[in-house]
Amino acid sequence: MSTDVGVPAEATGTGHGGGEPEHLDVVIVGAGLSGIGTACHLEREQPGHSYALLEARDDLGGTWSLFRYPGIRSDSDMHTLGFRFRPWPDTVALADGPSILEYVRDTAQEYGVDEHIRYGTRVTHAAWSSEDQRWTLTLTTAAGEQHLTCSFLLWCSGYYRYDQGYTPELPGIGNYGGTVVHPQHWDPELEYAGKRVVVIGSGATAVTLVPALTSDSGTEGSGRAAHVTQLQRTPSYVLSIGRTDPVAEFLSRWVPARIADPIVRAKNIAQLITLYQVSQRFPKFVKGLLRKGAVAQLPEGYEVDTHFNPPYDPWDQRMCMVPDGDLFKAIRRGDADIVTDKIETFTETGIKLASGQELEADIVITATGLNLQMFGGADLEVDGEPVHLPDTMAYRGMMLSGVPNLVFMIGYTNASWTLKVDLVAEYFCRLLGWMEAHGKGVAVPQRDPAVGERPLLDFDAGYVQRSIHELPKGGDRAPWTLAMNYAIDAVALRRAKVDEGMRFEPVRARVRA
């Protein structure tokens, strides 16, 4: 006979015995920035637990190994996108994709979490049993369907579909004789040198692609497109920032990294919060500053109000950051232009617009966004009952009401994703330690009927609005609010009582023959 009382599996000999599925203390779904960071926190703060990272693809890195389009880079500064426990080791603020992927790989290797990754393993179903106090995961692998159990399930797979980007209805697309490609599925063999390219979109991907396609360094050996047109239905706010951080450069010459890194990180966090708060409180003032910045970097007489003046306030949608104004430079050189209009129909040689203008194109790139997807599309159930996400409320933006021992990661929409990941991972490790110290095996957020409902993500981006009805609800008061403010969350998540709004159950011994 053996008992499982919720301590590390190594201590009890649990695992494959008796023909049962392997059991782990913690399963982390996803080996991208969130999953790797969370596993590192577990290694640092709660060592000794058995765990695995389940990665559906054949490589770690998430976004940074999936996206391969020309110019792929961060749209947040790396001193806040990097992990707090392992600062970004460079003065570059907006880093390219390969550099970020290398940073994630190095982090995984340094903390040994790369040895816990199981590639080609997709979770399709997760079922919680209150009797057994554990999750049973149904996995799809190359060897066929498998099962795995765990005491805690951490979902770190992001919130968009990896296998499918979003493409809106494109009237007459069947008439088009050229090449159409979505950035999420970029063909590395695609030759765009000397070609006329139209990039449909106005977000971070579009403003990254346009200057990259007009640069000799866009993709190794690819050359430059003859001309690139960014076709957008609605403009975005575009802010030029330095490719490198001047404060980081200065401090790196005079101050040890252990002192310089926290200073640069704190400075950049303060800048992000200040920009967002000022934008929310004084939108006309910020709009004016952004317009002046665009005017100063564009050709004289350029139609700034048509192409760079959105009908919404700053940070109602994510602001686009461009390093050293590279988008503006491409326009000023005449290598690129922006057209703000609606598509009437595709033709054999390009796109006819609602205004009557026609854009000739050899290649059309649909930088039209992402398809939002929670939990990687897996089904959740608790004691045989399916979990319908819109019926749940998000606890501290990281757990679901009525769903035991499950934590998920959603980063900030107005700041670096990893800022929130670090806080949630720290909180989880603190929760795990508290539960073990108090003999608790189950943690379930208990929804308060008096708490009013709000959208989980108060954000106007298209990919959010298309799927907001499929997401959990947010609440109108703590601990059910999603602050989208690092300063508030840093205090709340680090100092909050772990038993606030939570129901715990003691560890129940499992007896097996």
N, C-alpha and C positions, 0 to 999 in steps of 0.2 A: 504494500500500500504506500502511496505517496500523497502528499498534500501540496497544493499550490496556494500560497497565501499572499501573493502579490509582490514578492521580493524578486530580485533578479533571477532569471532562469538558470544562470550558471550555478547559483547557490542551491537550487532545488533539483537539478537534473531534469527539468522539464524540457521538452523539445519534440523529438520524433517518437518517443516511446509509445507502445501500445497501439501503433498504427494511427495515432491521432496526428493532425497537422502540426507542423512546427509552431511553437509558441515563442513570441518575443515580448519584451516589456513595452517597446515602442516601435511602431512602424511609421516611417516618414515617406509620404508619397510625393515623388518628384525630386530630382537631383539638379535643380537649377540653383539660382542665387538664393532663393528662400530655403530650399531643402538642405543645401550644403551649409548655409549659415546656421540653421536650426540644429543640425547634427553637431556642428562645432560647439554650439552652446551646451548641448547635452554632454559632450565629451569634457568640456571645461567645468561645468557647474554641477552635473549629476553623473559623474563617471561610475562605471560598473554595471550599467544597465545594458541588457541585450537589446539590440536595435538593428534595423535594416532600412536602407533607402530603396524604394521601388521606383525604377525609372522605365517608362514605356519605350523610350527611344534607346539607341545604342551608344549614346554619349551623354556626358553630364553637361551642365551649362545652361540648359533651358533655352531661353530666348537667344542667348549669345552663341549657341552652337547651331540653332535652327535657322536663323536669319543670315543670309549670305549676300544680300544685295549690295551693290556698290555704295561705299561710304558708310555702311552700318556703324552706328556709334551710339553712345548714351545720349539721352536728352535731359539728363540730370548731371550735376557735377559729381565727379568721382569721389570727392572727399566726404560726401554724404551717401553716395550710392555704395561705397565700400563699407566693409564691416567695421563696427566700432572696435572689436577685439583684434582686428588685423587691418590697420589703416592702409588706404591706397598708397602704394609706394612711388608716386610720381607727382610731378607738378602739373601734369595735363589735367584740365578740368573736364572737358568733354572727350572721352577716350573712344578709340575705334573698337569695334566688336572683337577682333582677334586679341587685343590687349586685355579686354575684360574677361574673355574666356580663359586666357592664360592665368589671370588673377584668381579666378574661381578654381581652376585646376590646382594651382599652387596652394591655395587655402585648404582644399580637400586633402591634399597630400600631407601638408604640414600637420594637420590634426588627425590624420589617419582615417578619415571618414570615407575616403575613396575605396577602402577595403570592405566597406559595408554596403556598397551599391550593387544592386541586382538589376542588370540591364535587360531590356526586352521583356519587361514584366509590367503589364497593365492591370490595374484594379478595375474590375467591372461591376463588382457588387460588394457591399460591406454591411454585414448584419450583426447587430448588437444583441447579446443574450444577457439579460439581467440575472438569470440563474447562474450562469458561468462567469459573469462579470468580465466579459471579453468580447472583442470583435472577431468575427470570422470573415476573412477576405477571400473573394473568388478572384483568381488571377488568370490572365491569358498570357501564355508564354509560348516559345517555339516548341516546347515539349508537350504542349496541350494545356488543358485547364488544371490548375493547381489550387490549393487552399493553404491559408496561413492564418494564425490567430495572434492577437496582440491585446495587451491591456489598455494601451493608449494609442489612438490613431491621430496622426498629424498630417493634415493635407496641405502640401506646399507646391501644388502644381500650377499656381497662378489662376487667372480667371478668363483665359481665352482658349479657343480650340487650336491645338497644334497642327491638326491635319487639314484645316480648312480656314482660309481667310475669308473676309466678307467682301463680296462683290455685289453691288446693287444691280437692278435691272438695267441693262444697256441696250436701248432700242436699236434694232437693226444690226446687232453685233455679227449676225450670220453673214452680212454682206461684206464684212471687212476682210481684205485679202492679206493683211499684214500679220504681225506677231503680237499676241496679247499675253502678258505675264503679270502675275500677282507677286509682290515683293516677298511674301511669306513662302513662295515656292519658286524662288529665283533659279533659273537655269544657268549654271556657271559657264556653259558653252555658248550662251547668247552673245552674239557679236553686235555691238551697237556703234562701233567706230564708224564715223562718217554717215550715220543714219539720222533721220529726223525722228525724234522721240517726243511723245506726249505722255506726261505723267498726270494721271487723274487723281486729285486729292489735295488737301490743304493742311494736313497734319504733320507730325514730326517726321514720318517716313518720306513724305513728298519733299519737304524742305531739305532733307538730307540727300535724297536722290538727285535733285536738280543740279546742285553744284558739283556733286561727285561725277555725274555723267559728262559734265563739261570740263572735267579736269583730267590730266594725263595720269593721275594717281587713283582714278576711280576704281579700277580693278586692274591688277597686274597684267600688263600686256594688252589691254583692251583698247587703248587709244581713247579718243574723244568723240562724242556724238557731234554730228554736224550742227544740230540745234536742238534745244530742249524747250518745250512749252509746258508749263504747269497749268493745267486746266482745273479750276476750282469753281464750285457752285457758291460757296461762301468763304470769305477770307478768314485767316487766323491772325492772332497777334504774334508778331515775330520780334524777338529781342536778341540783339547781337551781344555776345559775351566773349571774353578772351578765351582763346583755346587753352592757355595755361593760366594758372592762378598766381597772380603777382605776389600775394602774401606768402603763398607756399614756396615760390621761388626764392623770395628774400630770406625766409626763415630757414630754408634748406641749406643756405650758405653759412648761417651763423648760429643756428640752434640745433641741438640734438633732436632726432626724430621723435623720441619719447615725449619731448616738450612741444615740438612744433605741430605734430599731428593733431593733438586735442585742440590746439588753438585754431588751426585752420578749419577743422570740422565744426567747432562751435561758431566760428565766424560765418561759415557758409549756411549753417542751420539758421542762424539769426537773420541772414539775408533772405533766405527762402520765406521764413515766417513773416518778416517785415514786408516783403514784396506782396505776398498774398493778402495780408491784413490791410495794407494801404490800398490795394486794388479793390478790396471789398468795401472799404469805408469811403474812399475818394476815387471812384471809377473814372470820373471825367478828368481828374488831374493825371491819373496814370495813362489814360488814353492819349492825352495831350503829349506826355513825355514819349510814349511809344511812337506816336506819329512823327514827332520832331526827329527822333532817332532814325526812322525810316527815310524821311525826307533828306536828311543829311547824307545818307549813303546811296541814294538813288539818283539817276540822271535828272537834270533840271527839267521841270514840267511833267515829270512822271505822275501818272494817275494814282497817287497814294491812297486817296479815299475810296477808290474803286477796288483796289487789290490788297490793301493792308489795313482796312478799317472795318472790322466785323460789326454786325448789328447787335452784338451782345457785349456785356461788360468784361473787362479783363479778369481771367481766371474763372469765368462761368464755364469755360472749357480750358483745357490745358494749354498753356502758352508754349509756343515753339521757340527753342533756343538755337541760335546758329553761331558756330565758332568763328570768331573774327569776321563776322558779317559775310561769310562765303556766299550765301544766297544773293545778297545785294551786289556783291562783286561780279557774280556771273551775269546778272541782269545789266549791270553797268558796262560790262565788256561787250554785251550784245550776243553772248553765247546762249542766253536763256531769256524767256519772257514769261509773263503771267497773263492768263486770260481768265476773267471771271464771267461765267456764262453757264447756261444749261445746255445739255446735249439734246438735240432734236433727234438725230439718228446717226448711226455709223454708215459710212459709204465704203465703196471698195478700196478707196485710197486714204481714208481718214475719218474725220468727224465733222458733221454739219451741226452748227450750234443754233440755238433759238433765235439769235440775232441775225442769222443768215450767213455769218462768217463760217468759213470752212478751214479746218486744220488738216494739212497733209501730214501723214505719219507713216513711217515704216514700222515703228514699234509703239505699242500703247501699253503703259504700265498702270495697272489699277491699284494705286496706293490708297485704297478706299476703306481700310480699317480691318478690325478684328471681329470675330464672332465670339461673344462672351459665353463662357461655359464654366459652371461651378463644379468642383469635385471631379474634374476630368471626364464628366459625363457618366460617372458611376452612379448606380442606384444605392440609396441608403435605406436601411430599415432598422427599427428598434422593436425587439420582441415580436417579430412577425408583421409589424405594421409599417408600411412604406412611409418614409419621411418626405412630406411635401414642403419644399423649402419656403414658399410664400406663407405657410402657416406657422413658421418659426420666427423667432426674434433673435437677433445677433447680440450675444453677451460680450461686452467690451470689444465688439468688432472682431471676435476671435473664436467664439463657441456658439452653439445653437441651443435655444431653449428646448428642454425635453430630450436632448440627445446627449447621452453620457460619454465622457472620456474621449471627446473629439475636439480638436483644435484646428482651425484653418487660418491661412495667411491671406490677408488683403492689404496691400501697401497703400501709401498715400497717392491721391490723384493730383495733389498740389505740391508735392515734394518728392524726394527720392524714396523709391519703394522700400529699400533696405532699412531705412530709419524705423519703419513700423515693424518689419520682420525681426530686427534685433530686440525691440521691446517685447513683442509677443513671445519670442523664444525665451527671453529672460523670465517672463511671467510664468510660462509653462514650467520651466525648471524649478521656479520657486513653488508653484502649485504642487508639482510632483514631490518635492522634498517635504512640504507640509503634510501631504497626504500620507506619506510613509511614516513620518514622525508621529502622526495621530492615528495610525492603523486604519486609514481609509482606503477603500479600493475603488470607489466610484464617485465621480463628481458630475452633477447634473445642474446646469443653470435652470432656475425656476422662474418662469415668466410671471410678472406681476400684472394682473388684469387692469390695474390703475394706470399703467404706463401707456401713454398714447403712441400710436404708430407713426413712423416717418420712413421715407425711402432710405434704404441702407446707404446708397451712394447719392448724395445730393450734387449731381454733376450732369451737365447738359451734353456731354459728348455722345455722338451717335451710337457708339457701341454699347454705352450704358443704357441709353433711353430705349434702344431696341429690345433690351432684355430685362429691364428693371422689374417687370411683372413676374419674372421667374426667380427672383432673388429673395433671400430672407428679408424680413422687415427690420428697420432700426427703431429705436425708441426715442422718447422725448426727454429722457432724463437718465443720469448715470444709475447703474452701470450698463445701460442699454444703448448709449449713444456712441456714434463713431465720430470722434472729434475732428479728424483730418488736421490736427494741430500737434506737432511733435512736442512742443513745450508742455501742453496740457497732458498728453498721453504719457510723457516721461514721468511726470509726477504721479498721475493716476495709476499707471500700471506698476510702478516700482514701489509705491507706498500703500496701495489699496489692500484691504483685508481680503484674503483669498476666499473667505466664506461668505462674503457679501453677495446676496442674491443666488447663492449656490446651495444645493442639497447634497450632502455626502452620505455614503453608506459605508459601514465597516467592511473590511476584507472578509470575504466568506471563503472558508477552506474548501478546496476541491479535493474530493477523495476519488482516487482511481484505482481500480484493481490492477 
